[in-house]
Amino acid sequence: MEELKLNILQILRSENIGSQIFLQLINKFKNNLNDVRDFIKKSQKFKLADYELVKQEYHDVRAMGGDILTYFDAEYPDSLKQISDPPIILSYIGDLSLLKKRRIAIIGSRSAS
C-alpha cells in the first residue's frame, strides 16, 4: 500500500501534472501507474518528480502521526469524487471516520501562484 501511495504522489508532484491530467493519464493507461510514470519520463512536457524527495515527504507526514489518503482508497469521500477537479491525495492527521459525518474543510494549495 505504501508503494502505491508513493507512486501516486510521485506522479502528482511531477511538473505540469495536476489532478485533471493525472486522471486523464490514469484513464489512458488503464490504471497502470508504471506505464504513466514511463510516459512522463519520456515526455518533454512533463518532468517526473524525484522519488527520494517524494518518499521523504511521505515519511515526514507519517512521522507527524498522519498519512495520505488517495482518490483510489475506499475511505476517500464520495462527495469529493463528485467535483470537477478532485484532490487526488489528502494528507491528514486524525480520525478518518469523521469523513462520513457532516463536515467543512479548509483547503490550501501546495503550489500556490
All heavy atoms as an XYZ file, in Angstrom:
920
protein
N       0.819     -1.193      0.000
C       0.000      0.000      0.000
C       0.868      1.263      0.000
O       0.553      2.233     -0.659
C      -0.937     -0.029      1.206
C      -1.895      1.131      1.248
S      -2.924      1.185     -0.206
C      -4.488      1.473      0.501
N       1.958      1.235      0.769
C       2.841      2.401      0.806
C       3.421      2.676     -0.580
O       3.497      3.835     -1.005
C       3.976      2.196      1.806
C       4.930      3.365      1.871
C       6.006      3.196      2.928
O       5.688      2.797      4.058
O       7.171      3.483      2.592
N       3.803      1.633     -1.294
C       4.384      1.804     -2.627
C       3.378      2.448     -3.579
O       3.744      3.319     -4.381
C       4.851      0.453     -3.166
C       5.701      0.559     -4.398
C       7.047      1.246     -4.158
O       7.566      1.205     -3.037
O       7.557      1.839     -5.116
N       2.120      2.059     -3.491
C       1.072      2.649     -4.322
C       0.953      4.146     -4.026
O       0.904      4.966     -4.941
C      -0.265      1.944     -4.081
C      -1.472      2.539     -4.794
C      -1.313      2.429     -6.301
C      -2.750      1.854     -4.333
N       0.928      4.494     -2.744
C       0.831      5.907     -2.365
C       2.037      6.688     -2.862
O       1.898      7.814     -3.353
C       0.707      6.039     -0.843
C      -0.628      5.559     -0.313
C      -0.705      5.701      1.187
C      -2.029      5.171      1.687
N      -2.208      5.387      3.123
N       3.220      6.106     -2.753
C       4.429      6.783     -3.209
C       4.410      6.988     -4.721
O       4.810      8.048     -5.218
C       5.672      6.000     -2.789
C       5.993      6.020     -1.306
C       7.117      5.044     -0.986
C       6.355      7.415     -0.842
N       3.940      6.004     -5.466
C       3.859      6.136     -6.923
C       2.868      7.213     -7.328
O       3.146      8.013     -8.225
C       3.498      4.800     -7.566
C       4.630      3.809     -7.524
O       5.799      4.184     -7.549
N       4.305      2.542     -7.455
N       1.722      7.251     -6.674
C       0.729      8.289     -6.960
C       1.293      9.657     -6.609
O       1.174     10.614     -7.386
C      -0.584      8.003     -6.191
C      -1.275      6.766     -6.777
C      -1.512      9.216     -6.235
C      -2.440      6.258     -5.973
N       1.909      9.757     -5.456
C       2.497     11.021     -5.012
C       3.593     11.484     -5.976
O       3.675     12.670     -6.313
C       3.043     10.860     -3.592
C       3.376     12.108     -2.807
C       2.179     13.045     -2.707
C       3.846     11.726     -1.409
N       4.408     10.554     -6.455
C       5.469     10.924     -7.393
C       4.889     11.505     -8.681
O       5.375     12.515     -9.191
C       6.346      9.713     -7.724
C       7.492     10.087     -8.650
C       8.337      8.903     -9.070
O       7.848      7.779     -9.137
N       9.598      9.162     -9.345
N       3.852     10.895     -9.178
C       3.223     11.397    -10.406
C       2.627     12.779    -10.152
O       2.818     13.703    -10.940
C       2.169     10.402    -10.918
C       2.853      9.114    -11.394
C       1.333     11.026    -12.042
C       1.908      7.958    -11.657
N       1.944     12.945     -9.033
C       1.308     14.230     -8.731
C       2.301     15.345     -8.457
O       2.003     16.516     -8.688
C       0.368     14.086     -7.531
C      -0.941     13.396     -7.843
C      -1.681     13.063     -6.571
C      -1.793     14.273     -8.738
N       3.460     15.012     -7.961
C       4.485     16.027     -7.686
C       5.321     16.341     -8.924
O       6.194     17.183     -8.891
C       5.397     15.580     -6.536
C       4.684     15.451     -5.208
C       4.201     16.807     -4.713
N       3.601     16.693     -3.400
C       2.311     16.839     -3.149
N       1.475     17.111     -4.147
N       1.842     16.731     -1.923
N       5.043     15.666    -10.024
C       5.768     15.905    -11.269
C       5.344     17.239    -11.880
O       4.210     17.686    -11.694
C       5.488     14.775    -12.261
O       5.944     13.547    -11.726
N       6.271     17.853    -12.603
C       5.985     19.142    -13.234
C       4.855     19.021    -14.246
O       4.812     18.083    -15.030
C       7.239     19.669    -13.935
C       8.282     20.188    -12.977
C       9.491     20.769    -13.688
O       9.380     21.191    -14.862
O      10.560     20.789    -13.056
N       3.936     19.985    -14.183
C       2.803     20.110    -15.106
C       1.760     19.011    -14.964
O       0.984     18.773    -15.888
C       3.294     20.189    -16.565
C       4.179     21.381    -16.809
O       3.920     22.471    -16.295
N       5.244     21.191    -17.556
N       1.732     18.343    -13.819
C       0.718     17.317    -13.570
C      -0.187     17.808    -12.441
O       0.261     18.000    -11.317
C       1.340     15.963    -13.157
C       2.325     15.447    -14.196
C       0.244     14.943    -12.851
C       1.733     14.784    -15.396
N      -1.437     18.009    -12.760
C      -2.452     18.329    -11.763
C      -3.441     17.188    -11.689
O      -3.270     16.145    -12.340
N      -4.493     17.386    -10.927
C      -5.441     16.281    -10.739
C      -6.142     15.888    -12.038
O      -6.348     14.701    -12.293
C      -6.450     16.604     -9.647
O      -7.177     17.770     -9.943
N      -6.503     16.859    -12.868
C      -7.197     16.507    -14.113
C      -6.292     15.737    -15.070
O      -6.701     14.733    -15.650
C      -7.752     17.756    -14.788
C      -8.926     18.344    -14.027
C      -9.528     19.545    -14.712
O      -8.966     20.093    -15.656
N     -10.678     19.976    -14.236
N      -5.057     16.198    -15.225
C      -4.123     15.479    -16.105
C      -3.811     14.109    -15.525
O      -3.740     13.115    -16.255
C      -2.844     16.305    -16.347
C      -3.190     17.509    -17.217
C      -1.750     15.457    -16.990
C      -2.060     18.465    -17.466
N      -3.660     14.039    -14.198
C      -3.425     12.746    -13.560
C      -4.541     11.761    -13.915
O      -4.273     10.637    -14.341
C      -3.331     12.914    -12.041
C      -3.180     11.624    -11.305
C      -1.932     11.063    -11.097
C      -4.290     10.952    -10.815
C      -1.791      9.856    -10.426
C      -4.166      9.755    -10.140
C      -2.910      9.208     -9.943
N      -5.783     12.178    -13.746
C      -6.916     11.289    -14.034
C      -6.981     10.922    -15.520
O      -7.300      9.782    -15.867
C      -8.221     11.922    -13.564
C      -8.381     12.024    -12.045
C      -9.637     12.807    -11.689
C      -8.405     10.643    -11.402
N      -6.652     11.873    -16.396
C      -6.619     11.563    -17.827
C      -5.564     10.506    -18.136
O      -5.820      9.578    -18.919
C      -6.335     12.833    -18.639
C      -7.476     13.812    -18.654
C      -7.089     15.154    -19.271
O      -5.977     15.358    -19.752
N      -8.031     16.095    -19.247
N      -4.384     10.644    -17.533
C      -3.321      9.665    -17.763
C      -3.684      8.300    -17.192
O      -3.413      7.262    -17.816
C      -2.004     10.154    -17.164
C      -1.358     11.353    -17.861
C      -0.180     11.874    -17.055
C      -0.938     10.990    -19.276
N      -4.297      8.292    -16.014
C      -4.726      7.028    -15.405
C      -5.733      6.326    -16.315
O      -5.657      5.110    -16.526
C      -5.314      7.276    -13.996
C      -4.200      7.651    -13.015
C      -6.110      6.094    -13.495
C      -3.169      6.561    -12.790
N      -6.667      7.094    -16.872
C      -7.647      6.504    -17.785
C      -6.979      6.020    -19.068
O      -7.275      4.928    -19.555
C      -8.753      7.506    -18.112
C      -9.694      7.700    -16.943
O      -9.904      6.797    -16.143
N     -10.257      8.888    -16.830
N      -6.074      6.827    -19.617
C      -5.395      6.464    -20.863
C      -4.608      5.169    -20.710
O      -4.602      4.322    -21.602
C      -4.452      7.596    -21.279
C      -3.665      7.310    -22.530
C      -2.768      8.478    -22.917
C      -1.981      8.145    -24.171
N      -1.229      9.294    -24.670
N      -3.947      5.014    -19.560
C      -3.103      3.838    -19.341
C      -3.784      2.775    -18.474
O      -3.125      1.909    -17.912
C      -1.754      4.263    -18.748
C      -0.923      5.056    -19.707
C      -0.846      6.430    -19.604
C      -0.251      4.417    -20.740
C      -0.083      7.169    -20.512
C       0.503      5.148    -21.647
C       0.587      6.531    -21.532
N      -5.107      2.864    -18.392
C      -5.930      1.847    -17.726
C      -5.429      1.501    -16.318
O      -5.237      0.335    -15.975
C      -6.040      0.606    -18.591
C      -6.656      0.897    -19.949
C      -6.861     -0.332    -20.765
C      -7.406     -0.124    -22.133
N      -7.862      1.117    -22.589
N      -5.184      2.554    -15.519
C      -4.778      2.441    -14.107
C      -3.392      1.849    -13.888
O      -3.052      1.483    -12.773
C      -5.804      1.653    -13.294
C      -7.140      2.354    -13.232
O      -7.219      3.569    -13.320
N      -8.199      1.582    -13.087
N      -2.580      1.753    -14.925
C      -1.235      1.213    -14.777
C      -0.262      2.356    -14.467
O       0.172      3.082    -15.363
C      -0.818      0.462    -16.041
C       0.503     -0.250    -15.874
O       1.425      0.244    -15.238
N       0.583     -1.435    -16.453
N       0.077      2.505    -13.189
C       0.937      3.605    -12.757
C       2.339      3.518    -13.354
O       2.964      4.547    -13.625
C       1.020      3.654    -11.231
C      -0.271      4.035    -10.514
C      -0.093      3.921     -9.009
C      -0.704      5.440    -10.886
N       2.843      2.318    -13.563
C       4.162      2.167    -14.176
C       4.173      2.717    -15.599
O       5.130      3.372    -16.009
C       4.618      0.708    -14.161
C       4.972      0.238    -12.774
O       5.460      1.011    -11.948
N       4.713     -1.021    -12.498
N       3.100      2.462    -16.339
C       3.004      2.998    -17.702
C       2.891      4.517    -17.679
O       3.463      5.201    -18.524
C       1.814      2.395    -18.445
C       2.038      0.945    -18.850
O       3.191      0.459    -18.746
O       1.064      0.293    -19.260
N       2.162      5.051    -16.703
C       2.045      6.507    -16.569
C       3.414      7.113    -16.273
O       3.822      8.094    -16.892
C       1.026      6.897    -15.470
C       1.048      8.399    -15.213
C      -0.378      6.442    -15.844
N       4.139      6.520    -15.333
C       5.478      7.023    -15.000
C       6.418      6.935    -16.197
O       7.182      7.866    -16.463
C       6.042      6.264    -13.798
C       5.358      6.663    -12.510
C       5.810      5.920    -11.307
N       7.146      5.381    -11.434
C       7.678      4.518    -10.603
N       7.000      4.091     -9.577
N       8.897      4.060    -10.766
N       6.365      5.837    -16.950
C       7.208      5.699    -18.141
C       6.871      6.781    -19.171
O       7.763      7.362    -19.794
C       7.051      4.312    -18.768
C       7.692      3.211    -17.936
O       8.527      3.526    -17.057
O       7.345      2.041    -18.159
N       5.585      7.048    -19.344
C       5.151      8.083    -20.278
C       5.697      9.450    -19.853
O       6.213     10.205    -20.689
C       3.616      8.117    -20.351
C       3.078      9.252    -21.155
C       3.067      9.193    -22.538
C       2.584     10.389    -20.532
C       2.566     10.259    -23.285
C       2.087     11.455    -21.270
C       2.074     11.383    -22.659
N       5.600      9.766    -18.556
C       6.091     11.049    -18.053
C       7.599     11.172    -18.257
O       8.102     12.226    -18.659
C       5.712     11.229    -16.569
C       4.192     11.370    -16.439
C       6.407     12.440    -15.959
C       3.684     11.315    -15.008
N       8.324     10.091    -17.992
C       9.790     10.105    -18.170
C      10.179     10.429    -19.617
O      11.161     11.120    -19.860
C      10.386      8.742    -17.797
C      10.457      8.476    -16.325
C      11.058      7.093    -16.104
C      10.918      6.638    -14.678
N      11.402      5.268    -14.474
N       9.401      9.918    -20.576
C       9.720     10.103    -21.991
C       9.185     11.427    -22.547
O       9.616     11.868    -23.611
C       9.146      8.944    -22.806
C       9.790      7.614    -22.488
C       9.092      6.491    -23.211
C       9.651      5.144    -22.786
N       8.889      4.024    -23.334
N       8.274     12.040    -21.842
C       7.625     13.254    -22.313
C       8.521     14.475    -22.155
O       9.290     14.579    -21.200
C       6.330     13.462    -21.524
O       5.771     14.715    -21.838
N       8.407     15.393    -23.080
C       9.109     16.669    -22.953
C       8.244     17.690    -22.215
O       8.746     18.711    -21.758
C       9.500     17.191    -24.326
C      10.554     16.322    -24.985
C      11.014     16.888    -26.313
O      10.632     17.978    -26.704
N      11.844     16.135    -27.005
N       6.963     17.410    -22.099
C       6.029     18.326    -21.436
C       6.065     18.178    -19.914
O       5.821     19.123    -19.182
C       4.613     18.063    -21.942
C       3.575     18.973    -21.356
C       2.203     18.707    -21.925
C       1.185     19.645    -21.309
N      -0.144     19.418    -21.834
N       6.384     16.986    -19.434
C       6.364     16.703    -18.004
C       7.758     16.327    -17.509
O       8.601     15.896    -18.285
C       5.405     15.540    -17.700
C       4.036     15.721    -18.273
C       3.581     14.878    -19.282
C       3.192     16.717    -17.812
C       2.313     15.031    -19.811
C       1.925     16.877    -18.346
C       1.484     16.032    -19.346
N       7.967     16.489    -16.209
C       9.217     16.038    -15.590
C       8.848     15.275    -14.325
O       8.248     15.832    -13.403
C      10.121     17.211    -15.256
C      11.442     16.771    -14.649
C      12.335     17.947    -14.321
C      13.592     17.417    -13.662
N      14.250     18.435    -12.870
N       9.201     13.998    -14.291
C       8.862     13.133    -13.165
C       9.559     13.615    -11.894
O      10.754     13.891    -11.896
C       9.247     11.690    -13.469
C       8.717     10.620    -12.513
C       7.194     10.573    -12.543
C       9.285      9.259    -12.880
N       8.808     13.704    -10.811
C       9.348     14.148     -9.528
C      10.368     13.141     -9.000
O      10.273     11.944     -9.273
C       8.214     14.331     -8.518
N      11.323     13.640     -8.256
C      12.357     12.806     -7.650
C      11.720     11.872     -6.615
O      11.081     12.320     -5.664
C      13.403     13.695     -6.993
C      14.537     12.904     -6.385
O      14.353     12.397     -5.256
O      15.595     12.798     -7.019
N      11.916     10.571     -6.807
C      11.292      9.571     -5.936
C      11.746      9.717     -4.485
O      10.954      9.574     -3.561
C      11.586      8.160     -6.458
C      10.844      7.082     -5.714
C       9.508      6.822     -5.985
C      11.470      6.335     -4.716
C       8.814      5.836     -5.305
C      10.781      5.346     -4.030
C       9.457      5.109     -4.327
O       8.765      4.145     -3.637
N      13.018     10.009     -4.272
C      13.531     10.129     -2.903
C      12.912     11.318     -2.173
O      12.634     11.236     -0.977
C      15.058     10.211     -2.903
C      15.735      8.905     -3.308
C      15.316      7.703     -2.458
O      15.278      7.818     -1.224
O      15.026      6.638     -3.039
N      12.683     12.421     -2.880
C      12.020     13.581     -2.259
C      10.574     13.257     -1.895
O      10.087     13.653     -0.834
C      12.073     14.792     -3.190
C      13.440     15.423     -3.404
C      13.354     16.546     -4.439
C      14.012     15.935     -2.088
N       9.910     12.545     -2.785
C       8.525     12.130     -2.533
C       8.472     11.178     -1.336
O       7.608     11.304     -0.462
C       7.934     11.469     -3.802
C       6.636     10.765     -3.506
C       7.756     12.504     -4.896
N       9.406     10.265     -1.298
C       9.473      9.307     -0.186
C       9.697     10.042      1.134
O       9.056      9.726      2.141
C      10.608      8.317     -0.455
C      10.618      7.109      0.426
C      11.706      6.151     -0.077
C      11.798      4.928      0.786
N      12.853      4.018      0.331
N      10.559     11.055      1.132
C      10.807     11.832      2.335
C       9.558     12.596      2.757
O       9.236     12.664      3.942
C      11.976     12.807      2.121
C      12.367     13.552      3.376
C      12.823     12.619      4.490
O      13.679     11.769      4.269
N      12.245     12.755      5.664
N       8.847     13.162      1.789
C       7.599     13.867      2.092
C       6.607     12.932      2.786
O       6.003     13.282      3.801
C       6.982     14.432      0.814
C       5.646     15.118      1.043
C       4.967     15.567     -0.237
O       5.604     15.613     -1.310
O       3.765     15.886     -0.157
N       6.464     11.747      2.227
C       5.528     10.772      2.810
C       5.956     10.382      4.224
O       5.134     10.345      5.140
C       5.436      9.539      1.908
C       4.513      8.485      2.465
C       3.146      8.688      2.485
C       5.008      7.302      2.992
C       2.286      7.730      3.007
C       4.162      6.339      3.517
C       2.802      6.560      3.520
O       1.956      5.621      4.051
N       7.234     10.135      4.419
C       7.713      9.739      5.743
C       7.612     10.886      6.753
O       7.388     10.641      7.942
C       9.126      9.161      5.653
C       9.125      7.805      5.009
N       8.780      6.655      5.686
C       9.376      7.424      3.731
C       8.827      5.617      4.862
N       9.186      6.067      3.665
N       7.728     12.126      6.286
C       7.534     13.280      7.165
C       6.079     13.346      7.655
O       5.819     13.612      8.828
C       7.904     14.585      6.456
C       9.401     14.744      6.240
O      10.197     13.981      6.844
O       9.788     15.634      5.449
N       5.151     13.104      6.745
C       3.726     13.078      7.132
C       3.489     11.965      8.146
O       2.819     12.168      9.162
C       2.817     12.897      5.882
C       1.378     12.614      6.287
C       2.888     14.115      4.985
N       4.051     10.802      7.893
C       3.895      9.665      8.820
C       4.533      9.966     10.176
O       3.999      9.589     11.211
C       4.524      8.409      8.207
C       3.882      7.946      6.912
C       2.542      7.314      7.074
N       2.731      6.076      7.811
C       1.784      5.512      8.549
N       0.592      6.044      8.632
N       2.013      4.392      9.199
N       5.672     10.648     10.173
C       6.368     10.976     11.428
C       5.538     11.924     12.299
O       5.671     11.921     13.524
C       7.737     11.592     11.122
N       4.666     12.702     11.672
C       3.786     13.611     12.422
C       2.510     12.914     12.891
O       1.619     13.547     13.450
C       3.416     14.817     11.562
C       4.576     15.738     11.296
S       4.085     17.234     10.400
C       3.769     16.585      8.766
N       2.407     11.622     12.609
C       1.213     10.888     13.003
C       0.128     10.898     11.951
O      -1.011     10.515     12.220
N       0.462     11.325     10.753
C      -0.524     11.416      9.680
C      -0.343     10.332      8.643
O       0.447      9.405      8.807
N      -1.079     10.480      7.576
C      -0.978      9.566      6.447
C      -1.533     10.280      5.230
O      -1.984     11.423      5.311
C      -1.749      8.269      6.709
C      -1.230      7.096      5.871
O      -0.407      7.304      4.947
O      -1.649      5.960      6.131
N      -1.517      9.590      4.108
C      -2.039     10.118      2.858
C      -3.175      9.217      2.402
O      -3.037      8.001      2.359
C      -0.924     10.190      1.798
C       0.105     11.246      2.202
C      -1.502     10.492      0.425
C       1.323     11.283      1.317
N      -4.272      9.835      2.093
C      -5.435      9.142      1.560
C      -5.490      9.462      0.071
O      -5.396     10.626     -0.312
C      -6.693      9.646      2.268
C      -8.013      8.981      1.956
C      -8.010      7.543      2.470
C      -9.152      9.754      2.604
N      -5.616      8.436     -0.776
C      -5.657      8.691     -2.213
C      -7.080      8.566     -2.748
O      -7.957      7.958     -2.124
C      -4.752      7.715     -2.998
O      -5.384      6.437     -3.088
C      -3.381      7.599     -2.371
N      -7.265      9.115     -3.916
C      -8.536      9.072     -4.630
C      -9.044      7.642     -4.788
O     -10.240      7.405     -4.864
C      -8.305      9.710     -6.005
C      -9.504      9.803     -6.896
C     -10.367     10.881     -6.806
C      -9.753      8.834     -7.862
C     -11.469     10.986     -7.654
C     -10.842      8.928     -8.709
C     -11.698     10.010     -8.596
O     -12.781     10.105     -9.434
N      -8.134      6.678     -4.768
C      -8.484      5.282     -5.013
C      -8.764      4.493     -3.738
O      -9.165      3.339     -3.806
C      -7.377      4.609     -5.818
C      -7.056      5.372     -7.074
C      -5.939      6.184     -7.133
C      -7.897      5.315     -8.168
C      -5.650      6.918     -8.279
C      -7.625      6.041     -9.315
C      -6.499      6.845     -9.367
N      -8.555      5.114     -2.581
C      -8.814      4.441     -1.306
C     -10.309      4.386     -1.015
O     -11.053      5.325     -1.341
C      -8.105      5.169     -0.158
C      -6.593      5.046     -0.226
O      -6.107      3.997     -0.682
O      -5.910      6.007      0.182
N     -10.748      3.309     -0.398
C     -12.166      3.140     -0.071
C     -12.671      4.246      0.857
O     -13.837      4.629      0.793
C     -12.390      1.774      0.583
N     -11.791      4.786      1.687
C     -12.178      5.816      2.648
C     -12.289      7.214      2.027
O     -12.766      8.143      2.666
C     -11.165      5.883      3.802
C     -11.049      4.613      4.600
C     -10.032      3.634      3.998
O      -9.423      3.939      2.944
O      -9.863      2.552      4.575
N     -11.830      7.376      0.786
C     -11.882      8.677      0.124
C     -13.341      9.125      0.019
O     -14.206      8.359     -0.415
C     -11.252      8.582     -1.262
C     -11.055      9.914     -1.948
C      -9.864     10.608     -1.807
C     -12.047     10.476     -2.738
C      -9.663     11.826     -2.433
C     -11.867     11.695     -3.371
C     -10.678     12.370     -3.213
O     -10.497     13.582     -3.831
N     -13.631     10.363      0.412
C     -15.034     10.830      0.428
C     -15.676     10.865     -0.961
O     -15.115     11.445     -1.896
C     -14.920     12.252      0.995
C     -13.585     12.337      1.637
C     -12.704     11.368      0.921
N     -16.840     10.249     -1.069
C     -17.578     10.264     -2.334
C     -17.912     11.686     -2.757
O     -17.929     11.985     -3.950
C     -18.871      9.440     -2.211
C     -18.599      7.951     -2.157
O     -17.589      7.506     -2.727
O     -19.408      7.233     -1.541
N     -18.163     12.557     -1.795
C     -18.520     13.937     -2.127
C     -17.391     14.638     -2.886
O     -17.650     15.467     -3.761
C     -18.878     14.721     -0.860
O     -17.802     14.694      0.063
N     -16.148     14.302     -2.588
C     -15.033     14.905     -3.316
C     -14.892     14.325     -4.717
O     -14.457     15.018     -5.641
C     -13.720     14.725     -2.547
C     -13.551     15.575     -1.300
C     -12.228     15.269     -0.611
C     -13.638     17.054     -1.631
N     -15.262     13.070     -4.883
C     -15.189     12.465     -6.218
C     -16.194     13.105     -7.174
O     -16.053     12.986     -8.386
C     -15.427     10.954     -6.144
C     -14.258     10.212     -5.550
C     -14.466      8.718     -5.612
C     -13.227      7.997     -5.085
N     -13.374      6.547     -5.170
N     -17.192     13.783     -6.630
C     -18.241     14.395     -7.441
C     -17.827     15.735     -8.044
O     -18.466     16.204     -8.988
C     -19.511     14.604     -6.592
C     -20.034     13.359     -5.918
C     -20.429     12.279     -6.897
O     -21.009     12.562     -7.933
N     -20.108     11.032     -6.585
N     -16.787     16.369     -7.513
C     -16.414     17.692     -8.005
C     -15.567     17.568     -9.275
O     -14.998     16.513     -9.555
C     -15.696     18.533     -6.925
C     -14.369     17.917     -6.508
C     -16.611     18.724     -5.716
C     -13.575     18.762     -5.521
N     -15.473     18.656    -10.034
C     -14.810     18.597    -11.340
C     -13.295     18.430    -11.252
O     -12.683     17.917    -12.174
C     -15.135     19.852    -12.147
O     -14.639     20.999    -11.478
N     -12.683     18.863    -10.175
C     -11.229     18.792    -10.047
C     -10.873     18.270     -8.646
O     -10.344     19.003     -7.815
C     -10.639     20.186    -10.290
C      -9.142     20.172    -10.492
O      -8.570     19.085    -10.706
O      -8.542     21.259    -10.441
N     -11.158     16.992     -8.396
C     -10.968     16.470     -7.034
C      -9.497     16.347     -6.669
O      -8.659     16.060     -7.536
C     -11.607     15.083     -7.101
C     -11.444     14.677     -8.523
C     -11.595     15.951     -9.320
N      -9.165     16.573     -5.405
C      -7.784     16.327     -4.990
C      -7.502     14.823     -5.056
O      -8.323     14.018     -4.610
C      -7.738     16.839     -3.550
C      -9.154     16.837     -3.087
C     -10.004     17.018     -4.296
N      -6.382     14.455     -5.616
C      -6.044     13.041     -5.761
C      -5.508     12.489     -4.446
O      -5.694     11.318     -4.136
C      -5.029     12.828     -6.899
C      -5.566     13.417     -8.216
C      -4.687     11.353     -7.064
C      -6.902     12.855     -8.648
N      -4.850     13.342     -3.679
C      -4.375     12.924     -2.363
C      -4.842     13.913     -1.311
O      -4.991     15.105     -1.567
C      -2.836     12.792     -2.295
C      -2.162     14.103     -2.641
C      -2.346     11.660     -3.153
C      -0.698     14.144     -2.287
N      -5.104     13.377     -0.145
C      -5.407     14.185      1.031
C      -4.418     13.770      2.114
O      -4.328     12.598      2.453
C      -6.834     13.915      1.530
C      -7.981     14.219      0.571
C      -9.289     13.690      1.136
C      -8.065     15.708      0.318
N      -3.670     14.730      2.620
C      -2.814     14.459      3.771
C      -3.664     14.729      5.002
O      -4.373     15.728      5.058
C      -1.599     15.390      3.774
O      -0.820     15.178      2.626
N      -3.591     13.844      5.973
C      -4.441     14.005      7.142
C      -3.750     13.519      8.406
O      -2.828     12.713      8.368
C      -5.771     13.259      6.964
C      -5.611     11.758      7.024
C      -5.751     11.077      8.240
C      -5.304     11.013      5.903
C      -5.579      9.704      8.317
C      -5.136      9.647      5.969
C      -5.273      8.995      7.178
O      -5.098      7.645      7.248
N      -4.226     14.043      9.501
C      -3.896     13.548     10.837
C      -5.232     13.442     11.553
O      -6.005     14.394     11.564
C      -2.972     14.519     11.600
C      -1.623     14.655     10.893
C      -2.774     14.065     13.037
C      -0.702     15.706     11.489
N      -5.523     12.288     12.109
C      -6.767     12.165     12.858
C      -7.609     10.980     12.447
O      -7.146     10.035     11.827
N      -8.866     11.091     12.777
C      -9.837     10.011     12.657
C     -10.565     10.077     11.315
O     -11.399     10.967     11.098
C     -10.826     10.132     13.818
C     -11.865      9.040     13.854
O     -11.853      8.144     12.989
O     -12.699      9.087     14.775
N     -10.272      9.145     10.426
C     -10.901      9.133      9.102
C     -12.403      8.886      9.148
O     -13.112      9.267      8.228
C     -10.254      8.064      8.224
C      -8.964      8.444      7.525
C      -8.467      7.284      6.675
C      -9.108      9.671      6.685
N     -12.896      8.272     10.200
C     -14.344      8.013     10.274
C     -15.141      9.318     10.313
O     -16.324      9.337      9.974
C     -14.670      7.148     11.492
O     -14.489      7.886     12.687
N     -14.480     10.412     10.672
C     -15.158     11.711     10.683
C     -15.535     12.169      9.275
O     -16.417     13.005      9.112
C     -14.276     12.766     11.360
C     -13.998     12.527     12.842
C     -13.006     13.557     13.370
C     -15.281     12.549     13.653
N     -14.903     11.606      8.264
C     -15.235     11.970      6.886
C     -16.648     11.533      6.507
O     -17.210     12.030      5.540
C     -14.235     11.346      5.907
C     -12.823     11.913      5.930
C     -11.916     11.115      5.006
C     -12.821     13.378      5.552
N     -17.201     10.629      7.250
C     -18.554     10.150      6.968
C     -19.616     11.028      7.618
O     -20.799     10.870      7.378
C     -18.695      8.707      7.429
C     -17.764      7.769      6.683
C     -18.040      6.340      6.989
C     -17.127      5.352      6.358
N     -16.336      5.671      5.263
N     -19.190     11.981      8.444
C     -20.115     12.896      9.114
C     -20.151     14.223      8.377
O     -19.341     14.484      7.497
C     -19.667     13.095     10.562
C     -19.701     11.806     11.356
C     -19.353     12.036     12.787
C     -19.448     10.692     13.520
N     -19.395     10.837     14.927
N     -21.089     15.066      8.777
C     -21.169     16.403      8.207
C     -19.862     17.137      8.493
O     -19.315     17.033      9.584
C     -22.344     17.144      8.809
C     -22.630     18.415      8.129
C     -23.880     19.015      8.652
N     -24.075     20.274      7.971
C     -25.186     20.926      7.943
N     -26.221     20.455      8.596
N     -25.290     22.054      7.307
N     -19.364     17.898      7.503
C     -18.049     18.486      7.665
C     -17.892     19.797      6.892
O     -18.673     20.087      5.991
C     -16.973     17.511      7.202
C     -17.155     17.098      5.751
C     -16.620     15.704      5.479
N     -16.952     15.228      4.172
C     -17.975     14.465      3.893
N     -18.803     14.093      4.835
N     -18.207     14.051      2.673
N     -16.857     20.518      7.261
C     -16.393     21.660      6.494
C     -14.905     21.422      6.249
O     -14.288     20.602      6.920
C     -16.617     23.007      7.211
C     -15.793     23.066      8.507
C     -18.084     23.246      7.472
C     -15.727     24.451      9.095
N     -14.337     22.143      5.317
C     -12.920     21.949      5.018
C     -12.239     23.280      4.793
O     -12.837     24.229      4.302
C     -12.764     21.076      3.773
N     -10.980     23.322      5.181
C     -10.105     24.441      4.849
C      -9.058     23.848      3.919
O      -8.340     22.925      4.300
C      -9.452     25.035      6.113
C     -10.558     25.538      7.041
C      -8.475     26.120      5.733
C     -10.056     25.957      8.404
N      -9.002     24.357      2.716
C      -8.157     23.746      1.699
C      -7.102     24.747      1.264
O      -7.398     25.912      0.988
C      -9.006     23.300      0.487
C     -10.045     22.286      0.956
C      -8.128     22.726     -0.615
C     -11.074     21.926     -0.069
N      -5.882     24.268      1.198
C      -4.777     25.099      0.720
C      -4.097     24.411     -0.439
O      -4.189     23.213     -0.604
N      -3.419     25.193     -1.209
C      -2.697     24.659     -2.354
C      -1.241     24.454     -2.005
O      -0.628     25.290     -1.358
C      -2.822     25.613     -3.533
O      -2.038     25.160     -4.599
N      -0.688     23.367     -2.440
C       0.728     23.094     -2.208
C       1.596     24.003     -3.063
O       2.671     24.406     -2.680
C       1.032     21.625     -2.520
C       2.470     21.288     -2.261
C       2.643     19.792     -2.179
N       4.008     19.479     -1.941
C       4.600     19.487     -0.749
N       3.901     19.797      0.312
N       5.865     19.206     -0.622
N       1.114     24.345     -4.238
C       1.903     25.160     -5.161
C       1.103     26.411     -5.538
O       0.725     26.602     -6.685
C       2.234     24.359     -6.420
O       2.918     23.186     -6.087
N       0.837     27.249     -4.563
C       0.037     28.439     -4.813
C       0.779     29.390     -5.743
O       1.989     29.500     -5.716
C      -0.272     29.138     -3.499
N       0.015     30.066     -6.586
C       0.643     31.022     -7.512
C       0.450     32.437     -7.026
O      -0.296     32.713     -6.142
C       0.049     30.865     -8.904
O      -1.344     31.031     -8.864
